[in-house]
Amino acid sequence: MTAPLNREELKKKREKYIVPSVKQLYADPPHIVKGKGQFLYDETGREYLDMFAGIVTVSVGHCHPKVTQRTVDQLQQLQHTSTVFMTQPMVDLAEKLAEIAPGDLCKSYVTNSGTEANEAAIQMARHATGRFEVIALEHSYHGQSHLASSLTANTNWRPETPPAAGVVFAANAYCYRCPFKKTPDNCSLECARDVERVIQTQTSGKPAVMIAEPIQGVGGAITPPDDYFKEVKKILEKYGVLFIADEVQTGFGRTGKHMFGITGWGVQPDLMTMAKGLGNGLPVGAVITTAEIADKSQRQVINTFGGNPVSAATACAVIETILEEKLMDNCRVVGDYLMEGLKDLQKDYPIMADVRGKGLMIGVELADENKTPLAKETARVVELAKDNGVILGKGGLWGSVLRIKPPMSITRDNVDTCLKVLRKALDVVAKVPV
Ligand SMILES: Cc1ncc(COP(=O)(O)O)c(C=O)c1O
C-alpha cells in the first residue's frame, strides 16, 4: 500500500477533485486510514473511539475478522454476475432475513443502499394496493434519490427541484417539542391521530402506504411514545393503507430488545427496509415483505449490483456475527449504562436538554432554557470530542442533536471514555460562548 498523504495534503486534493456538495462532519477533519473494532486511526497513528460507526453502519466493529474473511473469500470466488444470473449468496441472505424478520415477512429484494430499498418498497406498496399516495413523517430522512428525498421532511436534505408527487406529511412524535404542545402527563397521542387528519385533508382518502422510522435517526433520535405506532397502525388499517418500517438505522438489534426497532412498539409492518448495519460498511440494502405483497409485483426489475455475491456474503456473515456475539443484548446492557451516564451528566449540564433513544441509538439534544436549539454548541462539542479522541455524530433538523450510535460491540469501558470526553467538551462549551 502507498503511504497515506498527510491531512493537509489530502484536504487540498479533496477540494480539487471532489464536488463541494459532499460535505464533511468536521471543520478540521482527521485523515482516517484504519479501523479496528470500535476504533479508528488517522495517518499519524492516533486512535479515536468511534461512537458513530460510520453513520450507524459498522454494526459489528471495524474490519471484524470473520466478516472481513467472508468478504475476501467471496471476492476470490465470484465477485459479480448481476441479478439476471442465479447465484447463492443473495438467496442465502434473503433466507437469513426471513428468519430474523418479524411475522410473515419472507420475500426480499436486495439493493445497494437504503435509498434504493425505500424506492423499491414504495413501488411494491403501490403495486400491491393499486394506489399512489404516500404518507411520511415530519423530520424524517429516507434517502437521497428524488422520491426518497421527497419523503424526507428536513429542509437540509430536501430536493431543490419540485418534489415527487403524492407525498404528504404527518406530525412526528417529538415529545420534547410536542407539535401539539402536550406533555407526557396530558398526551392523548395527538401525533398518532394526526395521520388520520392528513389522510382526510391531504389525500384522496386512499393512500397506498405510510413510511416511518421507528426512531428518527437523522432527525435526532426522536423516539415515539410506547403506544404511538399501534395507534398509527389502527388508523392505517381503517383506510387500507400499508405500513413500511424504515429500519435502515434501527435494524439488527441496535435498539437492544428486538432485531428490528418496530417490534419494540408491538407493531407488525407490511414491509421493512434496511441497509447500513447489514453490510458493516459494504454497500447492501434490502426490502422484505409478505409473499402476498411481493407476489403482486410481477413487473421485471433488474439491479446490476444489488444482491452481488460479495455484499450478500458479507451481510450473511454480519447477521451470523450479531447472533453469535449476542450483540443485541450488548446494545441493551451497554446502551442502558450509557443512558444512565448521560442522564447523570445532564444534571451538571442543563444544555443537555433532552436525552433520548433506545439501546445504542441515542440522541442528546442541546438547547437553552427557552428550548432554542444550540447548533453551534453542538458542532463545537463534536469537534472538541474528536480533538480528545472520540467520534460523535450530529443531526436533528437544526443540527442541535449529538448522535451516539457506536458499533454494537462497544464495552462499558468505551462508554466511560466517551462520557469523560463529553464532560470535558461540555465544560468548555457551557462556559465559553461559541
Ligand atoms: C432511516 C434512513 N433511511 C434511509 C437512508 C438512506 O440510506 P442510504 O444512505 O444507504 O441510501 C438513511 C441514511 O441515512 C436513513 O437513515
The ligand as an SDF file (V2000), in Angstrom:
LIG
                    3D

 16 16  0  0  0  0  0  0  0  0999 V2000
  -33.6420    5.9400    8.1330 C   0  0  0  0  0  0  0  0  0  0  0  0
  -32.8750    6.0170    6.8480 C   0  0  0  0  0  0  0  0  0  0  0  0
  -33.4450    5.5890    5.7180 N   0  0  0  0  0  0  0  0  0  0  0  0
  -32.7770    5.6060    4.5550 C   0  0  0  0  0  0  0  0  0  0  0  0
  -31.4910    6.0790    4.4760 C   0  0  0  0  0  0  0  0  0  0  0  0
  -30.7720    6.1090    3.1720 C   0  0  0  0  0  0  0  0  0  0  0  0
  -29.8180    5.1040    3.1540 O   0  0  0  0  0  0  0  0  0  0  0  0
  -28.5730    5.1800    2.1490 P   0  0  0  0  0  0  0  0  0  0  0  0
  -27.7170    6.3090    2.5760 O   0  0  0  0  0  0  0  0  0  0  0  0
  -27.9340    3.8380    2.2820 O   0  0  0  0  0  0  0  0  0  0  0  0
  -29.1410    5.3800    0.7940 O   0  0  0  0  0  0  0  0  0  0  0  0
  -30.8560    6.5360    5.6360 C   0  0  0  0  0  0  0  0  0  0  0  0
  -29.4940    7.0640    5.5880 C   0  0  0  0  0  0  0  0  0  0  0  0
  -29.0260    7.7370    6.4740 O   0  0  0  0  0  0  0  0  0  0  0  0
  -31.5720    6.5110    6.8490 C   0  0  0  0  0  0  0  0  0  0  0  0
  -31.0230    6.9450    7.9850 O   0  0  0  0  0  0  0  0  0  0  0  0
  1  2  1  0
  2  3  1  0
  2 15  2  0
  3  4  2  0
  4  5  1  0
  5  6  1  0
  5 12  2  0
  6  7  1  0
  7  8  1  0
  8  9  2  0
  8 10  1  0
  8 11  1  0
 12 13  1  0
 12 15  1  0
 13 14  2  0
 15 16  1  0
M  END
$$$$
